[in-house]
Amino acid sequence: MRGPVTKTCENCRQDFECGGYQCWCGKVGITEPQMDWIAARFQDCLCQTCLTKVGAGDKGLVPLKSAAPAQAESTESL
């Protein structure tokens, strides 16, 4: 099994450690609709700060995908 990998958050550009299947992100409590919202906007992981914001319902993150679906903006609540 490999150790943690250093990644860069696609939203804020901060480096963070990703633990793969045993990562801290599994404990943040992101719902399936929130995961869909993230997947529509980002191609890879978000840091703990940004992921926690999504979990709290913050829709103010800046999407970096070039073509996010217009329907994703109308997501009821995160």
VOBA-1610 file (N, C-alpha, C; in pm, whole numbers, padded with zeros to 5 digits, always signed):
BEGIN
Met+00084-00118+00000Met+00000+00000+00000Met+00088+00125+00000Arg+00055+00221-00083Arg+00135+00343-00090Arg+00093+00441+00019Gly+00182+00531+00051Gly+00154+00630+00154Gly+00078+00748+00097Pro+00061+00850+00179Pro-00010+00970+00134Pro+00056+01035+00012Val-00025+01098-00070Val+00021+01167-00190Val-00006+01316-00173Thr+00089+01399-00208Thr+00068+01542-00203Thr-00008+01585-00328Lys-00121+01651-00308Lys-00202+01703-00418Lys-00219+01853-00400Thr-00266+01918-00505Thr-00295+02061-00501Thr-00445+02078-00518Cys-00506+02149-00427Cys-00650+02173-00432Cys-00684+02249-00560Glu-00781+02199-00633Glu-00821+02264-00757Glu-00892+02397-00734Asn-00939+02420-00614Asn-01007+02546-00586Asn-00912+02654-00538Cys-00839+02628-00430Cys-00757+02733-00368Cys-00607+02721-00398Arg-00569+02610-00463Arg-00429+02586-00502Arg-00336+02557-00385Gln-00389+02523-00269Gln-00306+02485-00155Gln-00269+02338-00168Asp-00146+02304-00131Asp-00105+02165-00128Asp-00162+02098-00004Phe-00196+01969-00016Phe-00247+01892+00096Phe-00215+01745+00074Glu-00226+01667+00179Glu-00198+01524+00172Glu-00327+01446+00148Cys-00324+01358+00048Cys-00436+01269+00017Cys-00394+01129+00058Gly-00477+01064+00138Gly-00447+00930+00186Gly-00517+00820+00109Gly-00569+00851-00009Gly-00635+00748-00090Gly-00760+00695-00022Tyr-00772+00563-00015Tyr-00893+00501+00042Tyr-00906+00524+00192Gln-00799+00561+00259Gln-00806+00587+00402Gln-00782+00735+00431Cys-00825+00819+00342Cys-00801+00963+00350Cys-00894+01030+00452Trp-00853+01144+00500Trp-00931+01227+00593Trp-01064+01269+00530Cys-01069+01278+00397Cys-01189+01331+00331Cys-01313+01245+00354Gly-01293+01117+00380Gly-01406+01029+00407Gly-01479+01062+00536Lys-01416+01142+00619Lys-01476+01178+00748Lys-01541+01317+00747Val-01536+01385+00633Val-01592+01520+00624Val-01745+01516+00620Gly-01803+01411+00568Gly-01949+01399+00566Gly-02013+01464+00445Ile-01956+01444+00329Ile-02011+01499+00205Ile-02125+01410+00156Thr-02237+01471+00120Thr-02352+01395+00069Thr-02332+01362-00079Glu-02414+01272-00129Glu-02405+01236-00271Glu-02434+01357-00362Pro-02536+01440-00333Pro-02557+01558-00416Pro-02437+01654-00411Gln-02372+01664-00295Gln-02253+01748-00285Gln-02139+01690-00368Met-02124+01557-00367Met-02021+01494-00451Met-02049+01520-00599Asp-02176+01515-00638Asp-02212+01544-00777Asp-02178+01689-00811Trp-02203+01779-00719Trp-02173+01922-00739Trp-02023+01941-00758Ile-01944+01874-00676Ile-01798+01882-00687Ile-01752+01824-00820Ala-01803+01707-00855Ala-01762+01639-00979Ala-01795+01720-01104Ala-01901+01799-01098Ala-01939+01883-01212Ala-01845+02001-01230Arg-01767+02032-01128Arg-01684+02152-01131Arg-01534+02127-01124Phe-01495+02016-01064Phe-01353+01990-01042Phe-01316+01852-01092Gln-01193+01836-01136Gln-01148+01707-01188Gln-01077+01623-01083Asp-01032+01684-00975Asp-00959+01610-00873Asp-01001+01660-00734Cys-00925+01623-00636Cys-00958+01648-00495Cys-00955+01796-00456Leu-01029+01825-00350Leu-01025+01955-00284Leu-00957+01937-00149Cys-00896+02043-00099Cys-00830+02038+00032Cys-00937+02031+00141Gln-00892+02010+00263Gln-00986+01997+00375Gln-01069+02123+00396Thr-01007+02239+00382Thr-01080+02364+00401Thr-01190+02379+00297Cys-01158+02358+00170Cys-01257+02374+00064Cys-01364+02265+00069Leu-01325+02141+00100Leu-01423+02034+00110Leu-01518+02057+00226Thr-01467+02109+00335Thr-01551+02141+00450Thr-01650+02251+00415Lys-01606+02348+00334Lys-01698+02454+00289Lys-01814+02396+00209Val-01783+02301+00120Val-01889+02237+00042Val-01984+02164+00136Gly-01929+02093+00234Gly-02010+02020+00330Gly-02102+02111+00410Ala-02059+02236+00428Ala-02140+02334+00502Ala-02238+02407+00411Gly-02238+02375+00282Gly-02332+02436+00189Gly-02281+02558+00116Asp-02152+02586+00125Asp-02093+02702+00056Asp-02082+02673-00093Lys-02154+02749-00173Lys-02148+02733-00318Lys-02056+02836-00383Gly-01978+02905-00304Gly-01893+03012-00356Gly-01759+02967-00409Leu-01735+02837-00419Leu-01607+02790-00471Leu-01599+02820-00620Val-01481+02847-00667Val-01459+02882-00807Val-01437+02755-00888Pro-01526+02724-00982Pro-01506+02604-01063Pro-01391+02623-01161Leu-01308+02521-01175Leu-01195+02530-01266Leu-01216+02447-01392Lys-01317+02361-01396Lys-01345+02288-01519Lys-01391+02389-01623Ser-01348+02371-01744Ser-01380+02469-01847Ser-01525+02464-01891Ala-01589+02351-01878Ala-01727+02340-01927Ala-01816+02273-01824Ala-01843+02340-01714Ala-01933+02286-01613Ala-02076+02292-01666Pro-02152+02187-01647Pro-02290+02186-01697Pro-02373+02298-01633Ala-02455+02363-01716Ala-02538+02473-01668Ala-02639+02423-01565Gln-02686+02298-01576Gln-02782+02243-01483Gln-02725+02235-01343Ala-02595+02215-01330Ala-02533+02198-01199Ala-02552+02323-01113Glu-02565+02440-01173Glu-02584+02562-01098Glu-02716+02564-01025Ser-02814+02490-01075Ser-02947+02493-01015Ser-02965+02387-00907Thr-02857+02326-00864Thr-02865+02227-00757Thr-02933+02288-00636Glu-03039+02225-00589Glu-03120+02279-00481Glu-03036+02322-00362Ser-02993+02229-00283Ser-02911+02265-00168Ser-02801+02162-00153Leu-02688+02208-00109Leu-02576+02116-00091Leu-02587+02046+00040
//
